[in-house]
């Protein structure tokens, strides 16, 4: 079945199925004032989702419940609550094996309980959409935003995009399906937001009419056999190499991990086209840069504005995708910088490590400031950190 043949027709809900580029770039949009959880509802309303499975955990519970409302209204094919977070992700895999477009949500401890499934999704080439609303995962318990869990899934092999705002969030959700389902990619994708900061605060979001929807998923564009009446359930291997020798088993596992990571790299061209690049740059001719992702970028923008009032020029680099990581783009954006600050909402500093690995002369990178466990990061905290470092290096900078 060619999903393109359905463009211009109407689905069971009466929505007109339109080309994805039309929905993203040409369809008229109306402004709404909504929370990030409501953004999930409106994106999935237009996404032709076949199956959504959820388990409630703060702060994604509200979004999951709203997707359930969409099922009642007829916008989602199947919806149910799993027994626990691990079960949800296993059930999502089963639905995806069967050729469904699948959406689910997770947060914090739920992410860790489900973790084993994510590399399995990758190895099985399942283009499941995972919305991750990040929150604290360490003891003592915290339900506040902390991006540690993004760092914990970085090397699972899945695509990872980190939205700064509610508008980013809406667009990333819909565009993420299109990239993940490309035959030369066909990997799961995590669309991450900072819990509460985006999920529960309201912002202006411009969205197209609810009378429009994405084309449905065509599972027969899958590079792996789709589980149907011709293919036995979960027949991932046509030859049981595990039964032959350890050497064959090791070689197969290693080569397949290389292939799935190559698929992640192949997603670059699709992502660049749909997101307008993997990064955004502002004033990157400055000697001082702030680089981060998610809402840390928003705080960095305000810090840059405050410092500009004192005559200190600050550039901003917003990283949109964590995987694939924009190595070359970051190298180019930072080539003139003498000091690079990386504010993060976690104690681990995984973004700073990524940037240090990407650029030459990485002594320029200041890993911080950091807040964690749900603390906010007032822009004044970033300003204070920058001023402290500048006071130590003033003789080498033109500020």
Rosetta blueprint (number, residue, H / E / L):
1 X L
2 X L
3 X H
4 X H
5 X H
6 X H
7 X L
8 X L
9 X L
10 X E
11 X L
12 X L
13 X L
14 X L
15 X L
16 X E
17 X E
18 X L
19 X L
20 X H
21 X H
22 X H
23 X H
24 X H
25 X H
26 X H
27 X L
28 X L
29 X E
30 X E
31 X E
32 X E
33 X E
34 X E
35 X E
36 X H
37 X H
38 X H
39 X H
40 X H
41 X H
42 X H
43 X H
44 X H
45 X H
46 X L
47 X L
48 X L
49 X L
50 X L
51 X E
52 X E
53 X E
54 X E
55 X L
56 X L
57 X L
58 X L
59 X L
60 X L
61 X H
62 X H
63 X H
64 X H
65 X H
66 X H
67 X H
68 X H
69 X H
70 X H
71 X H
72 X H
73 X H
74 X L
75 X L
76 X L
77 X L
78 X E
79 X E
80 X E
81 X E
82 X L
83 X L
84 X L
85 X H
86 X H
87 X H
88 X H
89 X H
90 X H
91 X H
92 X H
93 X H
94 X H
95 X H
96 X H
97 X H
98 X L
99 X L
100 X L
101 X L
102 X E
103 X E
104 X E
105 X E
106 X E
107 X L
108 X H
109 X H
110 X H
111 X H
112 X H
113 X H
114 X L
115 X H
116 X H
117 X H
118 X H
119 X H
120 X H
121 X H
122 X H
123 X H
124 X L
125 X L
126 X L
127 X L
128 X L
129 X E
130 X E
131 X E
132 X E
133 X E
134 X E
135 X L
136 X L
137 X L
138 X L
139 X L
140 X L
141 X L
142 X L
143 X L
144 X L
145 X L
146 X L
147 X L
148 X H
149 X H
150 X H
151 X H
152 X H
153 X H
154 X H
155 X H
156 X H
157 X L
158 X L
159 X E
160 X E
161 X E
162 X E
163 X L
164 X L
165 X L
166 X H
167 X H
168 X H
169 X H
170 X H
171 X H
172 X H
173 X H
174 X H
175 X H
176 X H
177 X H
178 X H
179 X H
180 X H
181 X L
182 X L
183 X L
184 X L
185 X L
186 X L
187 X L
188 X L
189 X E
190 X E
191 X E
192 X E
193 X E
194 X E
195 X L
196 X L
197 X L
198 X L
199 X L
200 X L
201 X L
202 X E
203 X E
204 X E
205 X E
206 X E
207 X E
208 X E
209 X L
210 X L
211 X L
212 X E
213 X E
214 X L
215 X L
216 X L
217 X L
218 X L
219 X H
220 X H
221 X H
222 X L
223 X L
224 X L
225 X L
226 X L
227 X L
228 X L
229 X L
230 X L
231 X L
232 X L
233 X L
234 X L
235 X L
236 X L
237 X L
238 X L
239 X L
240 X L
241 X H
242 X H
243 X H
244 X L
245 X L
246 X H
247 X H
248 X H
249 X H
250 X H
251 X H
252 X H
253 X H
254 X H
255 X H
256 X H
257 X H
258 X H
259 X H
260 X H
261 X H
262 X H
263 X H
264 X H
265 X H
266 X H
267 X H
268 X H
269 X H
270 X H
271 X H
272 X H
273 X H
274 X H
275 X H
276 X L
277 X L
278 X L
279 X E
280 X E
281 X E
282 X E
283 X L
284 X L
285 X L
286 X L
287 X L
288 X E
289 X E
290 X E
291 X E
292 X E
293 X L
294 X L
295 X H
296 X H
297 X H
298 X H
299 X H
300 X H
301 X H
302 X H
303 X H
304 X H
305 X H
306 X H
307 X H
308 X H
309 X L
310 X L
311 X L
312 X L
313 X L
314 X L
315 X E
316 X E
317 X E
318 X E
319 X E
320 X L
321 X E
322 X E
323 X E
324 X L
325 X L
326 X L
327 X H
328 X H
329 X H
330 X H
331 X H
332 X H
333 X H
334 X L
335 X L
336 X L
337 X L
338 X L
339 X E
340 X E
341 X E
342 X L
343 X L
344 X E
345 X L
346 X L
347 X L
348 X L
349 X L
350 X H
351 X H
352 X H
353 X H
354 X H
355 X H
356 X H
357 X H
358 X H
359 X L
360 X L
361 X L
362 X H
363 X H
364 X H
365 X E
366 X E
367 X L
368 X L
369 X L
370 X E
371 X L
372 X L
373 X L
374 X L
375 X L
376 X L
377 X L
378 X L
379 X H
380 X H
381 X H
382 X H
383 X H
384 X H
385 X H
386 X H
387 X H
388 X H
389 X H
390 X H
391 X H
392 X H
393 X H
394 X H
395 X H
396 X H
397 X L
398 X L
399 X L
